[in-house]
Amino acid sequence: MLYFSRWQTFSIWLVVILGILYAAPNVIPQSYLASLPSWAPSRPMTLGLDLQGGSHILLQVERNSLVSERLASVRDDVRSVLREKRIGYTGLSTAGQSVQVRIRGTGEVEAARKALEELTQPITSSLFGGGVIRELELSEPEPGLFRLTLTDEGMNYRISSAVEQSIEVVSRRVNELGTTEPVIQRQGNDRILVQVPGLQDPDRLKDILGQTARLTFQMVDQSMPVEEAIQGRPPVGTSVMYSTDNPPIPYIIEDRVIVSGENLVDAQAGFDQLTNQPIVTFRFDTRGATRFGQATQQNVGRLFAIVLDGKVISAPQIREPILGGTGQISGNFTVQSANDLAVLLRAGALPATLTVVEERTVGPGLGQDSIDAGIAASIIGSVLVIIFMIMAYGFLGIIADLALVLNVVMIIAILSVLGATLTLPGIAGIVLTIGMAVDSNVLIYERIREERRLGRSVLKSFDAGFERALATIVDSNLTTLIAALVLFVVGTGPVKGFAVTLAIGICTTLFTAFTFTRWVVAFWLRRSRPTEVPKGYIHLVPEVTRIPFMKMRLQVFALSILLSIASIVLVFTVKPNFGIDFTGGTLIEVRAKNGQTDIGEIRQKLSEAGIHEVQVQGFGEASDALIRLGAAEDEATGNATVQKAQQILSADYDIRRTEVVGPTVSNELMWSAIVGILVAMAGIMIYVWVRFEWQFAIGAIMSTINDICLTLGFLVVTQIQVDLTTVAAMLTIVGYSLNDTVVIYDRIRENLRRFKKMPLGQLLDLSDNEMLARTVMTSVTTLLALVALYFFGGEVIRSFVASMIFGVVIGTLSSIFISAPALIFFNLRPAKGPLISEEEIRAGEARDLKAEGKQVSAT
């Protein structure tokens, strides 16, 4: 294990050098990076929205709106088809997802059926004609009555097409704003994710994305006073629409569209030469120019309306024919609103209405604070772990610290190469990796010490330590990796960032702790030829312990069951403090522009504005406050409430962060969290079952369920807010606890092979005691990193870290007191029998040493 060929040495150091080179752009000034040749690594990590500020908006295509539009279109198609065939009809109407019509003459029913069947033609088919999608189904409930019904598969296809078209339109709109590196991608069947980093005005982005921007030019009907139309009934073929003025002005608008926004080829903001007021100039294509010219020629002296999304922007009088295909839109524009309208018109109209179902916005100030807090926590956590490892292992601790530093460098390098986004929970993942990375070194070093105590030479102790620790390291890290993969699959936003860094950290840990550390140790052994294993300066656990864990197993089980039942009762009675991720609603973080935050004043201002379901609390510093608004009945109402609250508070407070989660998304997040935890547990259980035996898998799950129940009880008692990051903490606790459990199970499996006649209770005690030093050392290093993150990582992730700290402590105890003793209940081996003395144990270990020596000499 300690021999390395030249190509192996070259490969190891090549990976190390590449890691340093690709991580370097994150600390080198950008001006210097620009001067490097194109082939040199120059790409730093991408910072997430929570670190540089920006907006995360999840848009959803409104199915009901699309259904209504399709029904109106089908109704018009039915009318056109029957009129073209000169077939008399009556009762043309819509109901639910259907359009129905009754044919007057019995002799025309067959002709009507053939004519209407043309509307049911497939709207798409597969490449090889193996399947078709029909949008409409024709039925005849009674003679002469035809019904055209929208099919679910047809509407799903329409929605999918609308999402694809909307992505193009949204991309054009966002790019017109001049933002850098926006992320616009499809999410699920009917949603679009928009992430715009560094955006200073998120409300403007939301306004631009939320507008359908369907522009039409229609004539104004002046045949009757508009007041009569409002009170009575407008003329046939017209509708009453209101202008964007304040107060709005009503107009009677003809339903017939002269020209639509589809015929626009350009739109630019400008200024009127006479009034110097902001305007929007537009230019039609050839077809649009022709139709617009004909309409203005035929209607000189009449008013025509420029309508945007059902509202009249302007209604000028046609003084003379407009034949050039150009015109201008004037109204109560500001410079920015004129620019925004021009952006919307250039980008084109959305094919369907989009609503904001989730919004997470972080101001640039909060982003910089998060970066500073994350760096501080990382440095302090690293320093604490480094000092502890040196105190515990002496020179070997220095080697472990070198591997730890390289581990962090490689994580940063991989994130940079992949173009992955580093978020604040991602920093938490790195800090957690710092604590967990030394676990592999602790496993190796404790095994080396153990082999030395058994009488092996220094060189053979190191060789056996690395060899026997390998399987344990792989098993323990793979269980955590399973939890990280589940987090990535079911998580969203910040949770994915945490999962990515955690998974990368696990992979780099396997390289730095086993490969790099082993090479450095082998190099040191060849050069120094030590006569003894280096010792540390502190010992948290004596080298040899004889704690009778199995004797207290019944008491521990009883206490564990009692606390777990109490936790479950608390969950259903007191209930956790669910955040908006699971309940829906809005979270707004503000900072007073001057002095301290007045919580009472905030509550009073919002209450006077008609916003009653408000919770206001201090958050972080005295100038900060966290405002929580209850979930609205629908997304549109919720968005309006948020905008009103922000406008009221913006005079005295800086809006640092806004998170809006609609009721639909919150339900989905709740279920995905539950499914994520269950899938992670199932995946890890299967892995343990395959690697060990079924008794071990059940014991591991018992321990994990205990950890989850007690952590839930902790969350209820402390009333820490439960959100998506808490789910990440729960899944990480599952992985960490099973990491500990698998390490102990590896030793139990080894002792089962070594001491075939030892009673199970004595063997489990022996295994627990042999691994006690490693378990305690690993927990301490992880807790050191987490405590640094708790006190210096910022208020935003404090609840997440608190859950992790509690979970690490509980996970460590359950691995010792529940996982191993549980094996007695499943008859892994007869628990009773004559105890084996210490001398017999040592004799058995000596026989193993002798047998290994013969194998080595024979080889």
N, C-alpha and C positions, 0 to 999 in steps of 0.2 A: 504493500500500500504506500510505502514511502519512497519507491523508486519512480523516477520520471525520466523518460527518454528525451532526447533533444527536441524532437518535434512536439512532444507534449509541453515541454517548458516554453517553446516558442509560441504555441497556440495560447497558453494561459496568459502570457505577457502581451500577446497581440490583442486579446480581448480586453485586458486591463488598459492598454494604451488607447484603444479605440473608444473605450468608455470615457476616459479622461478627455479625449479630443472632442467627442460629441457632446459632452457635458459642459465644456469650456465656454461655448457661446452664451451661456446663461449668466456668466460673470464678466465677460469681456464687453467693453463699450461697443455700441452699435456702429459708431463711426469707424472703429478699427475693423469690425467684421466686414463692412462694406468694401474695404480695400483688399480683402483676401481673394485669392483666385476662386473661380466658380466651383472647382472640385473640392475645395476645403469645407469642412463642416462649419456652417454659419447659421444654423436654424435653432433658435432658442425654443423653450417650451411655450406653448400657448396657454395664457392665463384664462381661467374661467370667468364668467360674468361676476361671480362673487368676489373676485380678486381685482378686476380692473373696471368693474361697473358695466352696466348694460342692461338689456332686456331679454327675457325669455318669455315668449308668448306662444300659447298653443291655441290654434284656430280650428274650428269644427264647421264642416259644411252642414248647413241647416237642411235636414232631410224634408221636413214639412214644407219649407219654402220651395224646395225643388219639386216636390210632389204637386204643390199648387200650380207652379208654373207649367209643369208637364200636362196637368189636367186642362188648364186653360188652352194650351197649344192643341191638345187632342180634340177639345170641343170645337176649336176653330177649324181643325182639319175635317172633322165630321161635317160641319156646316158647309165647307167648301166642296167636299166630295159629293154630297147629296144635291147641292145646287147645280154643280157641274153636270150631274146625271139627270137633272130635272125631276128629282124624286121628292114628293111632298112629305113633310115630316112635322112633328110637333113634340113638345115636352123635352127639348134638348136641355139637359141639366147635368150637374155633377153631384155625386154623393160618395163620401168616403174616398176610395181610390178608383172610382169608376165614373164613366161618362155614359149616360143612357139617352136613347132617342126612340120615339115611336113613329112608325111609318103609317101614313094616313090610308093609303090604298092597299088592299090585300094583294092586288096584282103586281105591286111594285116591291113586295117583300124580298123576292128572290134577287132582283136587281140590286136592292139595297144591301143584301148580304154580300154579294160579290164585290160591290163597291167598298164596303167597310172592311172586307177581308184584306184589301190592299194595305190598310193601315197596320195590319198585324205582321207585316214582313219582318224577318229577323234583322236586328240592328247590328249584329256581329256574328261571326262564326270562327271556329278554330282554323289553324293554318291548313290542315288537311281535310277540313269539312266534317270533322268527327262530332262536332257539337255546335249548337246555335243558341243564341240568347234572344228571346222574344220579349219586347217591352209590353206588348198589349195582348190580351186574350179576349176573343169575341165569343159572347154567349147570347142565347135567346131565351130568357126566363119564361116568356109567354109569346104566343104568335104576334109578330109585328113589333115587339119590343126588343131592341138590341142593346147590349151592355158591353162596353169596352173597359176592361179592368187592367190597371197597371200591375205587372208582375213584380215580385220581390227581386228576382234575379235581374230583371230589367232595370229596376231602380238602383240596385247595387252597382250595376254597370254604369249607369248615368252618374252616380255619386263618385265612382272611381274616376271616370272621365273628368268630372268637375274638379276633383282634387288635382289631377294632373295639369289641367288648364290653369287652375288657381295658383299652383306652384310657379308657373311661368309668369303669371301676372304679378304675384307677390314679389318674385325675384326682381322683376323690372322696377317695381315701386321702391323696394329697399335699395337697390343699386342707384336709383335716381337721387336718393338722399345723401349719397357720397360716403356711406359707411364702409369700413374696412373688414374684410373677411367675415361677412355674415354667413350664418348657417341656416339654410332653408331646405327642409326635407320632409318627406311624407312620414307620418306616424299612424300606423293602423290603417283602417279602411277609409276613414272619413276625416282625418285630421292632418294639419300641417304644423310643423314645429318651426318657429322662427327665433333665432338667437342672434342678436346684434350686439357685439361687445363694444364698450366704450361710448355708447350712445348717451348724449347729454339730455335729450328730451324724449323720454319714453312715451309720454302722452301723445306727442305728435305722431310717433310711429304707430301707436294703437289706433289713432283716428284715421290714418291713411290706410292701414290694413283693413279696418272694419268697414270701410265704405265700399259698396258694390261698384260705384262709379259708372252706373248705366246712364249715359247722357243721351237725351233725345231732344229733337226740335219739333214742336207741335203748335198748332194754331190755337189762339184764344177765341172762344165763342163769346160774342158780344150781343147775342140775340135777346138776352134777358138780363136783368140786374143780378149780380152774384148773390145778393142777400136773399132774393127769392129762391134761388137754386139751393142755398144752404138750408132754408126753412122748409122748402117743399121738395121738389124733385128736379134735378138738372135735366137738360134736354137729352134725348136718346143719343148714345154714342159719345157722351162727355162725362167728365168727372171734375169734382171740385178739388183743387190743389192749393197749397199755401206756399207763400214765398219764404225765403230765409231771413227776411227783414225782422226787425224787432220794433213793434209787434208785427206778426205775420200778416201778409195781405192775401186774401183769397182770390182765386181766378177760376173761371170755368174753362177747362182745357179739353179740346177734342182728343178722343182716344187715338185717332189716326196719327201715326208717326210719319213725319215728313222725311227726316234724315236722322240716323242714329249715330252714336259714337263710333260704331264699327267703320264708318266712312272717314273718320279723322286720320290724317297722316302726321299731323304735328300740332303741338300746343305749347305756347310759351307765355311766361308772365312778362308784363310790360307796363307802360304808363300811358294814359290817355294824353294826347298832345294838347287838348284844349283845357282839361280840368286837372291834369297831372295826377289823377287818381289811378291806383293799381287796377289793371285789367288783365284778361287772358285772351291772347289772340290765337286763332285756330285756322287750320287749312284742311280742306276736304280732298279726297281723291277724286278722280274723274267722274265716277258714278255719283258720288255725293254732291259734287259741285253742280252737276247737271240737274239733279232732283231739287237741290236747294235753289238754284236759279229759276227753275220753272215755278216753284212754289211762291217765291217772292215776286215774280212777274204777275202771277194770277191774283195776288192778295195785297197789292199796294194799298196802304192806308190802314190795314188791319194790324192787330198785335199778334206777335208770335212769341211763344214761350220757350226758353231754354231750361229744360227740366233735368235735374240730377237726382237720381234715386227718389223720385216721387216728389221732389220739392222744386219750386220755381226759383231759379237763380236770378233770372232777368226776364222781363217781358217787354222788349222795345217795340216801337211801331215801325212797320216797313214803309219807309219814305220813298224808296226807289228800288228797282230790281238789283239784287246782289248777284252778279254773274261771274265774279272772279274766283269763286270757290274759297274765299277767305272771309273772315269776320272777326268780331271781338265780343267777349262777354264782359259786361260791366256790372257791378253790384257793390255791395258794402264790403269790399275786399280790403284786407291789410296786405302788406307786402308778402308776409308768410302764407296767408291763406290763398293768395293768388298763385304763389309758387306751388303750394300743395295741390291746388286744383289742376295746374298744368302737369304736375307729376302724375296725378291720377288719370288724366285724359291721355297722356302719352303712353302710359303703361297699359291702358285698355281696361275694359270692364271685367269684373269677376263673373264667371258663369253662374255662380250661386252665392247666396248670402253666407258670409262667414261670421261666426261669433267667437269671442274670446272666452274659452272655458278654463284657461289657466294662465296666470301671469306672474312672473317673478322678476322684479326690477331692483337693481342695486345701484346706488349712486357711486360716483367715482371716489368720493371721500371715504365711504365705508369700505370700498374695495382696497384702498391703500392701507386703511387701518387693519384689515384682515391680513394683508401681506405682511405688515410689520409684526402683527401678533403671531402669525404662523412661523415666521423666521425666528422670532424670539423663543417660541416654544420648542422649535426644532433644535436650536443651538443649546438651550438650557437642558433639554432632555438628553441630547447627545453627550454633553459634558458630564451629566450625572451618571449616565451609563458607562462612559469611558472611565471615569474615576472609580466607579464601583468594580468594574472588571479588573482594573489594575490592583485594587485593594484585595480582591478575592483570589486572583491567580498570578499576580506578580508579572513576570516576563511574558508568560502565556497570555495574560490579559492584554498586554501591549499588542501582541500579534492579533488577538481578537478585535481590538480597537481599530487596527489597520484594515482588517477585513470589513469592519462596520462602516468606516469612512468610504471604502471602495464600494460597498453595497449601496450607499446613498448616491454616490457618483454615478453608478451604473443605472440606478432607477431614473435619475434625471436624464441620463443619456438616452435611455430607451424611450422615455416620454417625448424627448426632443425628436428622435428619429421617426417615431410613429406619428408625430403631430398630435399626440393626445393632449387633452385639455386638463390642466392642473386646477383643481378647485380647492376650496377650503377643507372640505372633507377629504380631499385627496392628500392635502398636507397632513391631516390626521392619520391617513393611511400610512404615510411615510414615517411619521413619528411612532406609530404602533409597530411598524416594521423594524424600527431601530430597537425597540424593546424586545421584539420577538426574534430578531436576527441572531442575537447572542445566545438564544436557546440552543442552536445547533453547536456552537462552540462550547457551551456549558455541558451539553451531552457528551461531546468528545472528551473534554478535559476531565470531567468526573469519571468517565470510563477509563481514561488513562491512569488516574489516581487509583481506581479500584484494581486495575490489573497490576499495578505496582505493589499494592498491598498484598496481593496474592502471591508475590514472590517473583514475578517476571523481571527480566532485566529492563533497564530504562528504554533501550531501543525497541524491544519486543512489546513493552507496555504501550509505547506510542503507536506502533504498528497495529496491535490488537485493538487499541482504543478507537482508531479511525475505522478499522474494518467492521467492528461490532456495532459501532454507532450509525453506520451508513443506513441500514434498513430502518432503524428507528427514526432517523432524520427524514427519510423519504416518506414513511408512513405518516408521521406527525404533520409534515408540511402539506401533504396531499389532502388531508382532511380539511385544513384551512382553505386550501385552493378550491375545493368543492364548494364551500360556503361563498367564496369570492365569486366564482363563476355564476352561482345562483343569483347573487346580488346584481351582477352585471346584466343577467337576462331579464329579471323581473323589476329591477330598479329603474329609476328615471333621474335625469339631471345630476344633482350632487351625489346621490347614492352610487351612480355609475362611476363617477370620478373616484370615489373611495374604493370601489371594487377593482378598478383598473390598477391603481397604485398598490393596493394590497396584493393582487395577483402577480404583478411585476416584481414586487418586493419578495414574494415567496420564491420566485424563480431565481432572482439574483442571490438570495440567501443560500440556496442550494449550491451555487457556484462559489461564492466568496467563502462560505463557512467550511465547505468540504474540499473544494479543489484548491483555491488560493491559499487558505490557511494550511492545508496539508503540504503544499509546495514550500511555503515559508518555513514550516516546522522541519521538513526534511532538509532544507538548506541549512538551517540552524544546527540540526543534529550532526550533519557532516562536518560543519566548520568548528563547532564548539565541543562536540563529544562530551556532553554533560554526564555526570555520575549520578545525578538525582533529578527527579521531576521538580521543576520550580514550584515553590510554595507561595501562597498569598499571605496577606497580613491580617486578614479577618476570616473567621469561620462562623457562618450563621448557623450551621448544623454540624455537630460532631461527625468525624469520619465514619464512625460505626455507631448505629443506634439500635435499640431493642424495644421499640414501642409496640405494645400489643394492640394493634389496630382492630384485629378481629374480635377481641373480647368486648369491645364497646360498639360493635356493629349494630346490635339490636336497639340499643339506646339511640344511636345516630339515625337509624332507619325510622324509628318512632318519631323523633324530633323532626326529621325531614318531611315525613308524611304529614305531620301536624302543621308545619309551616306552609307546606304546599297547599293543603286544603284551605288554610286561613287566607293564603294569597288569592286563591281562586274565588273564595267568598267575597273578598274585598273588591276584586275585579268586577263582580256583578252587583255589588251593593254600593260601595263608595264610588267605584268606577275611576279609570285613569283620566288624566287631564289631556284628552285628545286635542291635538293641534288642528289647524285648518286643513292639513293634508288629508285628514280622515273625516272631518266634520263639514268641510266646505267653509267658505268665508274669506275674510281679508285680514292680512297682517300688515301693519304700517309701522315702520320704525322711524322716529323723528328725533332731531336734536335741536334744542333751543338755540336760536341765533344769538341771544343775549341772556346770560345768567342761567338759572336752573329751570328745569321743566316744571310747570304747574299742572299736575295731573287733574286736579279739580277743574281748572279752567278749560282744559282740553275736553273733558267730559261735558262740561256745560255748553261749550261752543257747538259741539256735535249734536247735543240734545236739542238745542234751540233751532238747529237746521233740519230737524226732523229725523235725525239718525239716532235711534233709541237703543238698539241692541249693541252697546259699546262696552268694552272692557279696556281700561287704561291702567298700566302698571309701570313702575320704574324698571329700567333695563340698563345694566352696565353703569355708566357714570351718571352723576346727578343731573346732567343736562339732557339725558336720553330718556325716551319713553317708548313703550310698545303699545300700540293700539290694535285691538282686535274687534272687527265688525262681524256680526252674525251672517250666516249664509242667506242669500236672497232666494226667492222662489225660482228665478231663472237668471241666466247669465247676463242678459241685457240690463235687468234691474240692478244686479250687483255691480256691473261696470259703472252705471250712472251714479250709484251711491259712493263708490270709490272716488270717482272724479270730484264729486261734491265735497267729500271729506278732505281731499288733497287741496282743493281750492281754499277751503276755510282755514286750513292749517299753514298754508304756504307763506302767509305774511309774517308769522312769528317763528316758524320752524322750517328746518331743512328736511326734506323727505329723503331719508337715507336708504330705505329699502321698502319695497312693496311686494307682497305675495297675495295673489288672488287665485283661489281654487274653487271652481264651480261644483255644484252638488253631484253632477255626473262623474266628474273626474275623481272626487273624493271617495265615492263608492268603489270605483275601480281600483284606486290606490289601496283601500282597505283590503279588498279581496286579493290583490296581488301581493300584499304584505303577508297575509295568512298563507297563501299558496307558496310563497317564497320560503318561509320557515319550514313548512311541511316537506317541500321538495328537497331542501338542504338536508333535513334530518333523514329523509329516505335515502338520498344519495350516499350520505356518510355511513348509514347503517349497512347498506349493501356493500360498500367498500370494506368495512370492518368485517362483515360476514365472510367475504371472499378471502381476505388476508388472514383471518383467524378462524374462529368457529362461531356457530350461531349463538352460543352462550355469551361470547364476548360482545356480539352486536346488540343483544338485548340489554346487557349490562351497561353498554355505552349509551343506549337510548334512555334507560332509566335515569342515568346521571344527567343527561341533557335535559330531559323533561323537568327534573328537579331544578336545574339551573334556570330554565325559562320561567317556571312557576314562581320561584323566589325573586327573580328579576322583575316580573310583573308586579309582585307584591311590593317590592321596593319602589317601583314607579308610582304605585297608588298611594303608598304611605307618604312619600316625599312630594307627590303631586308635580313631579317633573313633567314638562310637556312632552307628549308622545307624538312624534312626527316621523317622516321618512328616515331621518338620520338615526332615530331610535331603533327603527327596524334594522338598519345597517348594524347598529351596535348589537342587537339581539343575535343576528346571524353571525357576527364576528365572535360573540361569546360562545355560540354553538361550536364554531370552528376551533376556538382557543381551548375550550373545555375538552373537546374530543382530542385535540392535540396532546394535552396532558394525559388523558385517558389512554391513548394509543401508546404513548411512551411507557407507561406502567404495564400495559398489556404485553408489549414486546418483551419486557423483562420477565413477566409471568410465563410467557410462552417459552422463553429460554430456560427458565428454572424448571418448568414441567419436563423438559427433555433431559435436564441435568440430574434432577433428584426425582427419580421415578417412583420411589417408595415414600416420599415425604407427604404427610397429611396435608390436605389442601389449605386448611387454616394456617398452618405453620408456613407453608410455601408463600401464601399471600402476604403474611406478615413480613417474611424475609424480603419479598419483592418490593413492597411498599417502603421498607426501611432502606433498601439499597438505592431506591430512586428518590428518597426524601431530600437529599442535598440538592439534586438537580431540580426538583420541583420547586423548592423554595427559592433557589437562585434565579430561575427563570421568571417566577412570579414577581420577584423584587425588581428585576431589570425592566420588565414590562410596566410595572406600577410606577417606577421612576419616570419613564417616558410619559405615561398617562397623567401623572400628577403635574408634570411640567406643562402638558397641554391644557389641563384643567385650569391652572392658575394664570397661564400666560397666552393661551390660544384664542382668547376672545370670548365674549358672551354668547355669540351665535351658536357655537358648538359645545358649550359647557354642559348642557343636558345630555348630549351624546356621550361626552367623555365620562360624566358621572355614572351613566349606565354601564360603560365599559369597565370602570374601576370596580364597581360592585360585582360585575360579572366575572372579572378575573379572580377576585377573592373567592367567590362562591364556586367558580369552576375548579380552582385549585383544591378546595376542601372536598368537593364532590368526587374528584378523581381519586383521592386517597380514601375517603370514608364510605363511598357508595359504589363506584365502578368496580373496584377489586372485591369487596365483600359480597357484591351481588352474585358473583360466580359460584359462591357456596350454595345458593338456592337452586342452581340448575344442574347439580350433580356432575360438575366438570371432572371431579375425581372424588373418591371417598374422603369426607372431611375428617373422619376419625381414624385412629391408629396410633401406634407408638411414635412418640415424638423423636426426632433425630437430633442428636446433640450437636453442639458447636464443633466438636472435634470431628464428628462424622461429616458435617458440612464442609469443613476445611479439607478433609481427606478426599471427599468427592471432587472438590475444586482442584486438588493436587493431581488426582488421576486425570482430570481433563487437561491440565497443563502438560503432564507427561505424555498423554496420547497425542496432543498437538505437536509436541517436540518430536515424537517419532514420525509423524506425518511430514513435518518439515524436513527432517534428515533424509527420509526416504525420497522426498521430492528432489 
